[in-house]
Amino acid sequence: MKFPRCPVIIFFLAALVAVRVVAASDGKKKEPPPKAIYEPAAEAKLAECLKELGDARCRLWVASMRVEAAAIAKITGLDSVGIKKLEAEAPRVADLCLGDWINKVETIYREEDSRDPDAIMEWFERLLTMAPVYAGQITVKNYAGPLSHPAWAEAVQHVLTPEQHVAWIKGHATRQQAFRDEIAVHLKPLVESAREKQRSVLFDGITNLNLYGKLSKETGEKLESLAKAVAGEVAETSRENVEARLLALEPDRRAEVLKNRNFYFGTDDAPDWRKTWKEGVSKSLSSEELSCWEKAQQAHTERRTHVLGALAVLLLDEKLALNGSQRQQLEPLLEKVLPDQAWMYPDYFTQFSLSFSRQSIYEAGTHVPEADLKGILDELQWRRWQELDASTKRPATSLQTRQPKGDAAVDTENAISNFLQARAVRVKKQLFANTAFQAENVARVAGVEPGLFCRLQSAARGAGEEILADWREKADLEAHAQLEGADELEVPKRLADLEVDFPANLQINQKAVWLKTLETELNESQRALLRQAEDERGRYRRKTICSIILAEFDRKTVLNGEQWEKIELLVFAALEEYGPDLALMYPSESTPWYLQGYLMLLPLASIPENDFKSILAKDQWDSWALSNQFAYNTRNFQSLKTRHQQRMKEAKQ
């Protein structure tokens, strides 16, 4: 999935908004991406979703205004007639707030334009099914809720006598102060923690330049003071924004958010902090130290660009079946266009994890000039490249899983059948794209004649049909298990929650029909060429995955070249040992573990602490060992280790 800009404070539902870090090094605000325009069927479904969400939200607002009317009556002595007048105004005020809220929610969904096109209708169906739940959990920025809307204030003033209105103004101010006091209790430890983390990240990011040239004691003290000041500014601005947003919520929603700590401290609401920090650093460093810092930043950027170029080639290789020479030629071309993708280059001192998606990399790759590509790719590969280019721009397809309207009961078997039929469209498309790719790859590497190529295509498709049959059987079992004991009215929701996508570890090279065809149709020389090509591809893949892990770790700990090389050897060894287990534990076809910000660092948890400490400086080790990612991956490694031991045990049997 693409990564929407990480907001300063956001109350979020994980299913709705994926966090993207955009931290351009110059501190300039990045232009928002163009909003997605879907095909007519998807547009109609989105409109239906927004209407259902809006209706549900209005009901919640009306309920909150009725609660507020009761509070007003308690403070002012308003009689039952006045309460009813206020309650009668609630739907009108809710309707006045709805348009702005719907527009902002729609923007969120349309900015999710890199969602798998074949899944967008399914996603909208899920939204429709869960609209009453989602409507109460979505919080959008900068809109006037009913309790803060002028129309509600006017209605209250109109119903109350002058004396009652004075009492209400005073009572309301007292309530708001009580809310602020309650919020302050919740936020104080979080503000202090955010301030210290930001200070540590800023200070560690610059003092790690001791790896390149020692900073003077005086410079270190200046930087420490600067880091404290900037971190304090960011934390205070964040606190003010959290408080403002919490106060804008209805009381019951605010209580829920406080209870669950559903808020987040970031940096974007203090937009000048990067400029303040960089200007302060420039003034604090001597000319020699400043030159050292700038060279170090340039070295990090160049190394990251090289790694991202290799990653782009790796992901494109999965679609185009490149040979070694083509990979080598494409890398520098991709490296030229990747620096224009600002989100791939967040400031190295941020502690956020950065994830990637295949689709975002493909989109970046489409900026390579056509003339350069045509000189590298063959005819089949060029056709696939054009399909890939089109896929980054096309609207969603009409994949639908029909759900009943209202409270109508459904036939469970019918629902399962419709669900599997709809889901199979995406699985089959993905599967047969893979089989075609495999046949083309063999033909390209082994240099086969047209008749043999046709036989390879038939064998690959036959293997694909076997895998699809396996998938259908597995999906049917999972669907029935998911719906066991379900009331008929629960069926749509449970099916919407069911994940039975094509498993990444089932490939055609595990099927006898494909393996037998390769054995009988290819001669020994051709099979040797195929083995050689696969070995080269495997080595390139492992090295690139290792590099992207190092690049993310480098962004957090600021490694020098020697440290990079030493840790790279350890990570490579970890991948050799645990790579198969990682693929089995996290078999995502759309976003594998090594593209996910937190998971990509998991192999680091397998490296013995003493080995790490012998390479890293104390500040670097402390920065890593005290991070959330370290704790997360240390916990996950225990499960990975257990899985690995089980696999080794099974291999010996």
C-alpha positions in Angstrom: 0.0 0.0 0.0 1.1 3.6 -0.6 1.9 5.6 2.5 -0.3 8.6 3.1 1.4 11.5 4.9 2.0 10.9 8.6 -0.1 13.5 10.4 0.9 15.1 13.7 -2.0 13.8 15.7 -4.4 11.4 14.2 -7.1 9.3 15.7 -7.1 6.3 13.4 -8.6 3.1 12.5 -5.9 0.9 11.1 -8.2 -0.5 8.4 -8.8 3.0 7.1 -5.5 4.9 6.8 -2.0 3.4 6.4 0.7 5.7 7.8 3.3 7.0 5.4 6.3 9.0 6.4 7.0 12.0 4.2 9.9 13.9 5.6 11.6 15.8 2.7 15.0 16.9 3.7 14.4 20.5 2.8 11.3 20.7 5.0 9.0 21.8 2.2 5.5 20.6 2.2 4.9 17.9 -0.4 2.0 18.4 -2.7 -0.8 15.9 -2.1 -1.2 13.1 -4.6 -3.9 13.4 -7.2 -7.2 12.0 -6.1 -8.2 8.6 -7.6 -11.1 8.5 -10.0 -12.6 5.1 -10.2 -14.6 3.4 -13.0 -18.4 4.0 -12.8 -19.2 0.8 -10.8 -16.6 1.7 -8.1 -17.7 5.4 -8.1 -21.3 4.3 -7.5 -20.2 2.0 -4.7 -18.1 4.7 -3.1 -21.0 7.1 -3.2 -23.1 4.4 -1.5 -20.5 3.9 1.2 -20.3 7.7 1.9 -24.1 7.9 2.2 -24.2 5.1 4.7 -21.3 6.5 6.6 -22.9 9.9 6.6 -26.2 8.6 7.8 -24.6 6.7 10.6 -22.5 9.7 11.6 -25.5 11.9 11.7 -27.2 9.5 14.1 -24.2 9.6 16.4 -24.2 13.4 16.3 -27.9 13.6 17.1 -27.3 11.3 20.0 -24.4 13.4 21.3 -26.5 16.6 21.0 -29.3 15.0 23.1 -26.7 14.2 25.8 -25.5 17.8 25.6 -29.1 19.1 25.9 -29.4 17.0 29.1 -26.2 18.6 30.4 -27.4 22.1 29.5 -30.7 21.4 31.4 -28.8 20.2 34.5 -26.7 23.4 34.6 -29.4 25.9 33.7 -32.6 24.3 34.9 -34.0 24.2 31.4 -37.5 22.6 31.4 -38.6 19.6 29.3 -40.1 21.9 26.7 -36.8 23.6 26.1 -35.0 20.3 26.0 -37.3 19.0 23.3 -36.7 22.2 21.3 -33.0 21.6 21.5 -33.3 18.0 20.5 -35.5 19.0 17.6 -32.6 21.2 16.4 -30.1 18.4 16.5 -30.8 16.8 13.1 -30.6 20.2 11.4 -27.2 21.0 13.0 -25.9 17.5 12.2 -26.9 18.0 8.5 -25.0 21.3 8.4 -21.9 19.5 9.6 -22.2 16.5 7.4 -21.1 18.0 4.0 -17.7 19.0 5.2 -17.2 15.7 7.1 -18.2 13.7 4.0 -15.8 15.6 1.8 -12.9 15.0 4.0 -13.7 11.3 4.4 -14.0 11.0 0.7 -10.5 12.6 0.3 -9.1 10.0 2.6 -10.5 7.2 0.5 -9.5 8.7 -2.8 -6.0 9.3 -1.7 -5.7 5.6 -1.2 -5.2 5.4 -4.9 -2.5 2.7 -4.9 -4.7 0.1 -3.2 -4.7 -3.0 -5.4 -7.1 -2.1 -8.2 -8.6 -5.6 -8.2 -9.5 -5.3 -4.5 -11.1 -1.8 -4.4 -14.6 -2.9 -4.9 -14.1 -5.5 -2.2 -12.8 -2.8 0.1 -15.8 -0.6 -0.6 -18.1 -3.6 0.1 -16.4 -4.0 3.5 -16.9 -0.3 4.2 -20.5 -0.6 3.4 -21.0 -3.6 5.7 -19.2 -1.9 8.6 -20.4 1.6 8.0 -22.1 2.0 11.5 -18.8 0.9 13.2 -16.5 3.0 11.0 -18.6 6.1 11.2 -18.0 6.2 15.0 -14.3 5.7 14.7 -13.2 8.0 11.9 -11.9 11.3 13.0 -10.9 13.8 10.3 -9.0 17.0 10.6 -10.3 20.6 10.5 -14.0 20.2 10.5 -16.7 21.7 12.7 -18.5 19.1 14.8 -22.1 19.9 15.8 -21.2 20.9 19.4 -18.8 23.5 18.2 -20.9 24.6 15.2 -22.4 28.2 15.3 -25.8 26.8 14.5 -25.8 24.8 17.7 -24.6 27.8 19.8 -27.4 29.9 18.2 -30.0 27.2 19.0 -28.9 27.0 22.6 -29.0 30.8 23.0 -32.4 31.0 21.4 -33.9 28.4 23.8 -32.3 29.7 27.0 -33.3 32.8 28.9 -30.6 35.5 29.2 -30.0 34.3 32.8 -29.8 30.7 31.8 -27.5 31.5 28.9 -25.0 33.3 31.3 -25.2 30.2 33.6 -24.5 27.9 30.7 -21.6 30.0 29.4 -20.0 29.8 32.9 -20.9 26.1 33.3 -19.6 25.3 29.9 -16.3 27.0 30.6 -16.0 25.0 33.8 -16.7 21.8 31.9 -14.1 22.6 29.3 -11.5 23.4 31.9 -12.3 20.1 33.6 -11.8 18.4 30.3 -8.5 20.2 29.8 -7.3 19.1 33.2 -8.3 15.5 32.4 -6.5 15.6 29.1 -3.4 17.1 30.7 -3.2 14.2 33.1 -3.3 11.7 30.2 -0.9 13.7 28.0 1.8 14.7 30.5 3.8 11.5 30.4 3.3 11.2 26.7 4.5 14.7 26.0 7.6 14.2 28.2 8.3 10.9 26.4 7.8 12.5 22.9 10.1 15.4 23.9 12.9 13.1 25.0 12.6 10.8 22.0 12.8 13.7 19.6 15.7 15.2 21.5 17.5 11.9 21.4 16.8 11.3 17.7 18.1 14.8 16.7 21.1 14.8 18.9 22.1 11.2 18.1 21.7 11.9 14.4 24.3 14.6 14.4 26.7 13.4 17.1 27.0 10.1 15.3 29.1 12.1 12.9 31.9 11.3 15.4 32.2 8.3 13.2 33.5 10.6 10.5 35.4 13.2 12.5 35.4 14.1 16.2 33.1 17.0 17.2 34.5 19.3 19.9 33.1 19.4 23.4 31.8 22.9 22.8 30.0 21.9 19.6 28.5 18.9 21.4 27.1 21.1 24.1 25.6 23.6 21.6 23.9 20.7 19.7 22.5 19.3 22.9 20.9 22.6 23.8 19.6 23.0 20.3 18.1 19.5 20.3 16.4 20.2 23.6 14.9 23.5 22.3 13.7 22.1 19.0 12.3 18.9 20.7 10.5 21.1 23.3 8.9 23.2 20.6 7.7 20.1 18.7 6.3 18.4 21.8 4.5 21.5 22.9 2.9 22.2 19.5 1.9 18.6 19.4 0.3 18.8 22.8 -1.7 21.9 21.9 -3.0 20.2 18.8 -3.9 17.0 20.6 -5.8 19.0 23.2 -7.6 21.0 20.6 -8.7 17.9 18.7 -9.8 16.1 21.9 -11.9 19.1 23.0 -13.6 19.1 19.6 -14.8 15.5 20.1 -18.1 14.5 21.6 -17.7 13.6 25.3 -18.2 9.9 24.9 -15.8 9.7 21.9 -13.2 11.8 23.8 -13.5 9.4 26.8 -13.0 6.4 24.4 -9.9 8.0 22.8 -8.4 8.9 26.2 -9.0 5.4 27.5 -7.4 3.7 24.5 -4.7 6.4 24.0 -5.8 6.6 20.4 -3.7 9.6 19.6 -0.3 10.2 18.2 2.6 12.7 18.6 4.4 13.6 15.4 6.2 16.6 13.9 4.2 18.0 11.0 2.2 20.5 13.1 5.5 22.2 13.9 6.4 22.7 10.2 9.4 25.0 10.8 11.3 22.6 13.1 13.4 21.1 10.4 14.5 24.6 9.2 15.2 25.7 12.8 17.2 22.5 13.4 19.3 22.7 10.3 20.0 26.4 10.6 21.0 25.8 14.2 23.3 23.0 13.3 24.9 25.1 10.6 25.6 27.8 13.1 26.9 25.4 15.8 29.4 23.6 13.6 32.8 24.8 12.6 33.4 25.1 8.8 35.3 21.8 8.9 32.6 20.1 10.9 29.9 21.5 8.7 31.7 20.2 5.6 32.0 16.8 7.3 28.3 16.8 8.1 27.3 17.7 4.5 29.5 15.0 3.0 28.1 12.5 5.4 24.6 13.4 4.4 25.5 13.2 0.7 27.1 9.8 1.3 23.9 8.5 3.0 21.7 9.8 0.2 23.9 8.2 -2.5 24.0 4.9 -0.7 20.3 4.9 -0.2 19.7 5.8 -3.9 21.8 2.8 -5.0 19.9 0.5 -2.6 16.5 1.8 -3.8 17.6 1.3 -7.4 18.4 -2.3 -6.7 15.1 -2.8 -4.9 13.2 -1.4 -7.9 15.1 -3.8 -10.2 14.3 -6.7 -7.9 10.6 -5.9 -7.9 10.5 -5.3 -11.7 12.5 -8.6 -12.2 9.4 -10.3 -10.7 7.3 -9.0 -13.5 9.8 -9.0 -16.4 12.2 -11.9 -15.7 15.4 -9.8 -16.3 18.7 -11.4 -17.0 21.9 -10.3 -15.2 22.9 -7.8 -17.9 19.5 -6.2 -18.0 19.5 -5.8 -14.2 22.9 -4.1 -14.4 21.7 -1.7 -17.1 18.4 -0.8 -15.4 19.9 0.0 -12.0 21.5 3.4 -13.0 18.4 4.4 -15.0 16.2 3.8 -12.0 18.6 5.5 -9.7 18.2 8.7 -11.7 14.4 8.9 -11.3 14.1 7.7 -7.7 15.4 10.9 -6.0 12.2 12.6 -7.3 10.2 10.3 -5.1 10.6 12.4 -1.9 8.8 9.9 0.4 11.5 7.4 -0.2 14.1 9.8 1.4 12.8 10.7 4.8 15.2 12.5 7.1 17.6 9.9 8.6 17.0 11.1 12.1 13.3 10.2 12.1 12.4 7.2 14.1 9.3 6.3 12.0 9.5 3.1 10.0 9.3 3.4 6.2 7.4 0.8 4.2 7.3 0.3 0.5 4.8 -1.2 -1.9 5.3 -2.9 -5.2 2.9 -0.5 -6.8 4.7 2.6 -5.6 8.0 1.3 -6.9 6.4 0.4 -10.3 5.1 3.9 -10.5 8.5 5.4 -9.9 9.9 3.0 -12.5 7.6 4.3 -15.2 9.5 7.6 -15.2 12.5 6.0 -16.9 12.6 7.3 -20.5 11.0 4.9 -23.0 13.9 5.1 -25.4 16.3 3.9 -22.7 14.1 0.9 -21.9 13.5 -0.2 -25.4 17.3 -0.7 -25.8 17.3 -3.1 -22.8 14.1 -5.1 -22.8 13.0 -7.6 -25.4 9.6 -7.6 -27.1 7.7 -9.6 -24.5 9.3 -7.7 -21.6 8.5 -4.4 -23.2 4.8 -5.5 -23.5 4.8 -6.4 -19.8 6.4 -3.1 -18.9 3.6 -1.3 -20.8 1.0 -3.3 -18.9 2.8 -2.4 -15.7 2.8 1.3 -16.6 -0.9 1.1 -17.4 -1.7 -0.7 -14.1 -0.3 2.3 -12.1 -2.8 4.6 -13.8 -5.9 2.6 -14.5 -9.0 2.8 -12.3 -10.2 -0.1 -10.2 -11.9 -3.1 -11.9 -15.4 -4.2 -11.1 -14.7 -7.0 -8.7 -17.8 -7.4 -6.6 -18.9 -9.5 -3.7 -22.6 -8.9 -3.4 -24.1 -8.2 0.0 -27.7 -8.1 1.1 -29.5 -4.8 1.7 -30.7 -3.9 5.2 -31.5 -6.8 7.5 -32.4 -9.3 4.8 -31.2 -12.8 5.7 -28.9 -14.6 3.4 -28.3 -18.2 2.4 -25.0 -19.2 3.8 -23.9 -21.6 1.0 -25.0 -19.1 -1.6 -23.0 -16.4 0.1 -19.9 -18.6 0.3 -20.2 -19.5 -3.4 -20.5 -15.8 -4.4 -17.7 -14.8 -2.2 -15.3 -17.4 -3.5 -16.3 -16.7 -7.1 -15.5 -13.0 -6.7 -12.3 -13.6 -4.8 -11.1 -16.2 -7.4 -11.1 -13.5 -10.1 -8.2 -11.8 -8.4 -6.4 -15.0 -7.4 -6.7 -16.5 -10.9 -5.5 -13.3 -12.6 -2.5 -13.2 -10.3 -1.8 -16.9 -10.6 -1.9 -17.0 -14.4 0.3 -13.9 -14.7 2.8 -15.8 -12.7 2.6 -18.9 -14.8 3.0 -16.9 -18.0 6.0 -15.2 -16.5 7.6 -18.5 -15.7 7.2 -19.9 -19.2 8.6 -16.7 -20.7 11.5 -16.8 -18.3 12.5 -20.3 -19.3 12.1 -19.6 -23.0 14.2 -16.5 -22.7 17.0 -18.1 -20.7 17.1 -21.4 -22.6 16.6 -20.0 -26.1 13.8 -22.4 -27.0 12.0 -22.6 -30.4 8.3 -21.5 -30.8 6.8 -24.9 -30.6 8.5 -25.7 -27.3 7.5 -22.3 -26.0 3.9 -23.2 -26.6 4.3 -26.5 -24.7 5.9 -24.6 -21.8 3.0 -22.3 -21.7 0.5 -25.2 -21.6 2.5 -26.9 -18.8 2.7 -23.7 -16.8 -1.1 -23.1 -17.2 -1.8 -26.7 -16.2 0.3 -26.2 -13.0 -1.6 -23.0 -12.4 -4.9 -24.9 -12.7 -3.7 -27.3 -10.0 -2.7 -24.5 -7.7 -6.1 -22.8 -8.3 -7.9 -26.0 -7.4 -5.8 -26.3 -4.2 -6.7 -22.7 -3.4 -10.4 -23.2 -3.9 -10.4 -26.2 -1.6 -8.5 -24.4 1.1 -10.6 -21.2 0.7 -13.9 -23.2 0.9 -12.7 -24.9 4.2 -11.7 -21.6 5.7 -15.0 -19.9 4.7 -17.1 -22.6 6.2 -15.0 -22.6 9.4 -15.3 -18.8 9.6 -19.1 -19.0 9.3 -19.6 -21.9 11.7 -22.3 -21.0 14.2 -22.9 -17.6 12.5 -26.4 -16.1 12.4 -27.5 -15.4 8.8 -27.3 -11.7 9.4 -23.6 -12.1 10.4 -22.6 -13.8 7.3 -21.6 -10.7 5.2 -19.5 -9.3 7.9 -17.6 -12.5 8.6 -17.0 -13.0 4.9 -15.7 -9.5 4.6 -13.2 -10.2 7.4 -12.0 -13.4 5.7 -8.5 -13.4 4.1 -8.0 -16.3 1.7 -5.7 -14.8 -0.9 -3.3 -16.7 -3.1 -0.5 -17.9 -0.9 2.9 -16.6 -1.9 4.7 -19.9 -1.2 2.7 -21.9 -3.7 4.5 -21.5 -7.1 4.3 -23.6 -10.2 7.8 -25.0 -9.7 6.3 -27.2 -7.0 4.0 -28.9 -9.4 4.9 -32.2 -11.1 3.4 -31.2 -14.5 5.8 -28.2 -14.7 8.9 -30.0 -13.4 8.3 -33.0 -15.7 8.0 -30.7 -18.7 11.3 -29.0 -17.9 12.9 -32.4 -17.5 11.7 -33.9 -20.7 11.6 -30.9 -23.0 14.8 -29.1 -22.2 18.3 -30.6 -22.9 21.0 -30.6 -20.3 22.6 -27.5 -21.6 19.3 -25.6 -21.4 18.6 -26.8 -17.9 22.1 -25.7 -16.9 21.4 -22.2 -18.3 18.2 -22.1 -16.4 19.8 -23.2 -13.1 22.5 -20.6 -13.6 20.0 -17.8 -14.2 18.0 -18.8 -11.2 21.1 -18.8 -9.0 22.0 -15.3 -10.2 18.5 -14.1 -9.6 18.5 -15.6 -6.1 21.9 -14.0 -5.2 20.7 -10.6 -6.5 17.5 -11.0 -4.5 19.2 -11.9 -1.3 21.8 -9.1 -1.6 19.1 -6.5 -2.4 16.9 -7.6 0.5 19.9 -7.4 2.8 20.7 -3.9 1.5 17.2 -2.5 2.0 17.3 -3.8 5.6 20.7 -2.0 6.1 19.4 1.1 4.5 16.5 1.3 7.0 18.8 0.6 9.9 21.3 3.2 8.6 18.5 5.7 8.6 18.0 5.2 12.3 21.6 4.7 13.5 23.7 6.6 10.8 26.3 4.0 9.9 29.7 4.7 8.3 30.9 2.6 5.4 32.9 0.2 7.4 30.1 -0.5 9.8 27.7 -1.1 6.9 30.0 -3.7 5.4 30.4 -5.6 8.7 26.7 -5.6 9.6 25.8 -6.5 6.0 27.7 -9.8 6.4 25.8 -10.6 9.6 22.4 -9.7 8.0 23.2 -11.8 5.0 24.0 -14.8 7.2 20.7 -14.2 9.1 18.8 -14.2 5.8 20.5 -17.4 4.7 19.3 -19.1 7.9 15.9 -17.5 8.5 14.8 -16.4 5.1 12.6 -19.4 4.3 11.0 -19.0 7.8 10.3 -15.3 7.2 8.6 -16.1 3.9 6.4 -18.7 5.6 5.5 -16.6 8.6 4.7 -13.5 6.5 3.4 -14.8 3.1 2.0 -11.5 1.9 1.9 -11.4 -1.9 1.3 -7.7 -2.1 3.7 -6.4 0.5 6.3 -9.1 1.6 8.0 -8.7 5.0 11.1 -7.0 3.6 9.0 -4.1 2.3 7.3 -3.5 5.7 9.0 -0.9 7.9 8.9 -2.9 11.1 9.3 -6.4 9.8 12.2 -5.6 7.5 14.4 -5.2 10.6 13.4 -8.6 12.1 16.7 -10.3 10.9 18.6 -7.9 13.0 17.1 -9.5 16.1 18.9 -12.7 15.3 22.4 -11.0 15.5 24.0 -11.6 18.9 24.2 -8.5 21.0 28.0 -8.8 21.5 28.5 -8.9 17.7 26.4 -5.8 17.3 28.2 -3.9 20.1 31.6 -4.7 18.6 30.6 -2.8 15.5 28.4 0.0 16.7 29.4 2.9 18.9 27.7 3.1 22.3 25.3 5.9 21.2 24.4 3.9 18.2 23.7 0.8 20.1 21.7 2.7 22.7 19.6 4.4 20.0 18.8 0.9 18.5 18.4 -1.0 21.8 16.0 1.6 23.3 13.8 1.9 20.1 10.3 0.6 19.7 11.5 -1.4 16.6 14.1 -3.2 18.7 11.5 -4.3 21.3 9.0 -5.3 18.6 11.5 -7.4 16.6 13.0 -9.0 19.6 9.5 -10.3 20.6 8.8 -11.5 17.0 12.2 -13.2 16.7 11.1 -15.7 19.4 8.3 -16.9 17.1 10.6 -16.9 14.1 13.2 -19.0 16.0 10.5 -21.5 17.0 9.3 -21.8 13.4 13.0 -22.2 12.2 13.7 -25.0 14.7 10.5 -26.8 13.7 11.5 -26.5 10.0 15.0 -27.9 10.8 13.5 -30.7 12.7 11.1 -31.7 9.9 14.0 -31.5 7.4 16.0 -34.1 9.3 13.1 -36.6 9.5 
